Amino acid sequence: RVVRIELRNPAPPVNFTEWDGMIRLLFNRKNKTLRSVLLTKPTIKMLNENMRTQRALNNSNNNNMADDDEEKEKGADEIIEEVVAMEQWKDKRANKLDLDDFLALLAEFNKRGVHFA
């Protein structure tokens, strides 16, 4: 099987390091559901570390945080469960999603404070 990759013009407004991290993670086992790929122990550990790093950077840049304390206390596993339980991501597989779906998924995780880089 041959896959042809073409550049999009203009490029989507996304952090490519984070994009690459998410895509590599989701296609690690391409026929698994998003939930089963994202809820592995190494993935949860990595995402929790990324969340802690992101929060530390945000706290050093902005001393006044507007986020709720409840939202800060959620772990990556709870946030992943919330996102993949949404109707648009329920029982979806990475190999069945298109570019717009991946962009929406990344935006949803970023909105909730989960970063893949």
C-alpha positions as CSV (number, residue, x, y, z in Angstrom):
1,R,0.0,0.0,0.0
2,V,1.3,3.4,-0.9
3,V,0.3,6.6,0.9
4,R,0.8,9.9,-0.8
5,I,1.3,12.8,1.6
6,E,0.7,16.3,0.3
7,L,1.2,19.6,2.1
8,R,-1.9,21.6,2.8
9,N,-1.8,25.2,1.6
10,P,-2.2,27.1,3.9
11,A,-1.0,25.0,6.8
12,P,-3.5,24.5,9.6
13,P,-3.0,26.7,12.7
14,V,-1.6,24.1,15.0
15,N,1.5,23.4,17.1
16,F,3.2,20.8,14.9
17,T,5.1,19.2,17.8
18,E,1.9,18.6,19.7
19,W,0.1,17.5,16.5
20,D,2.9,15.0,15.8
21,G,2.8,13.7,19.3
22,M,-1.0,13.1,19.2
23,I,-0.9,11.5,15.7
24,R,2.0,9.2,16.6
25,L,0.2,8.1,19.8
26,L,-3.1,7.5,18.0
27,F,-1.6,5.5,15.2
28,N,0.7,3.4,17.5
29,R,-2.0,0.7,17.2
30,K,-4.1,2.0,14.4
31,N,-7.1,-0.3,14.7
32,K,-7.7,0.3,18.4
33,T,-10.4,2.7,19.5
34,L,-9.3,6.2,20.7
35,R,-10.3,5.3,24.2
36,S,-8.2,2.2,24.4
37,V,-5.1,3.9,22.8
38,L,-5.4,6.9,25.2
39,L,-6.1,5.1,28.4
40,T,-2.9,3.0,28.5
41,K,-0.8,3.5,31.7
42,P,2.3,4.9,29.9
43,T,0.1,7.4,27.9
44,I,-1.7,8.6,31.1
45,K,1.6,9.0,32.9
46,M,3.0,11.0,30.0
47,L,-0.1,13.2,29.7
48,N,-0.2,13.8,33.5
49,E,3.5,15.0,33.3
50,N,2.7,17.2,30.4
51,M,-0.3,18.7,32.3
52,R,1.9,19.4,35.3
53,T,4.5,21.1,33.1
54,Q,1.9,23.2,31.3
55,R,0.4,24.3,34.6
56,A,3.8,25.2,36.0
57,L,4.5,27.3,32.9
58,N,1.1,29.0,33.1
59,N,1.6,29.7,36.8
60,S,5.1,31.3,36.2
61,N,3.7,33.4,33.3
62,N,0.4,34.4,35.0
63,N,0.1,34.6,38.7
64,N,-3.7,35.1,38.5
65,M,-5.2,31.8,37.3
66,A,-8.8,32.0,36.2
67,D,-9.3,28.2,36.0
68,D,-11.5,26.5,38.5
69,D,-9.8,24.5,41.3
70,E,-11.9,21.5,40.4
71,E,-10.7,21.6,36.8
72,K,-7.1,21.8,38.0
73,E,-7.5,18.7,40.1
74,K,-8.7,16.4,37.3
75,G,-6.2,13.9,36.1
76,A,-5.5,13.1,32.4
77,D,-7.4,9.8,32.7
78,E,-10.6,11.6,33.8
79,I,-10.3,14.2,31.0
80,I,-9.6,11.5,28.4
81,E,-12.8,9.7,29.6
82,E,-14.8,12.8,29.2
83,V,-13.6,13.6,25.7
84,V,-13.8,10.1,24.3
85,A,-17.3,9.7,25.8
86,M,-18.6,12.5,23.7
87,E,-20.8,11.3,20.9
88,Q,-18.5,12.4,18.1
89,W,-15.5,10.4,19.5
90,K,-17.3,7.4,21.0
91,D,-16.0,4.1,19.5
92,K,-14.0,5.9,16.9
93,R,-10.7,4.5,15.5
94,A,-7.8,6.6,14.3
95,N,-7.7,5.0,10.9
96,K,-11.3,6.1,10.2
97,L,-10.8,9.8,11.1
98,D,-10.0,12.6,8.7
99,L,-7.8,15.7,9.2
100,D,-10.7,17.8,10.4
101,D,-11.5,15.2,13.1
102,F,-7.9,15.1,14.3
103,L,-7.8,18.9,14.5
104,A,-11.1,19.0,16.5
105,L,-9.8,16.2,18.8
106,L,-6.6,18.1,19.5
107,A,-8.5,21.4,20.1
108,E,-10.8,19.6,22.5
109,F,-7.9,18.2,24.5
110,N,-6.1,21.5,24.5
111,K,-9.2,23.3,25.7
112,R,-9.3,20.9,28.7
113,G,-5.6,21.3,29.4
114,V,-4.2,18.1,28.0
115,H,-1.2,18.6,25.7
116,F,0.7,16.0,23.8
117,A,4.1,17.8,23.7
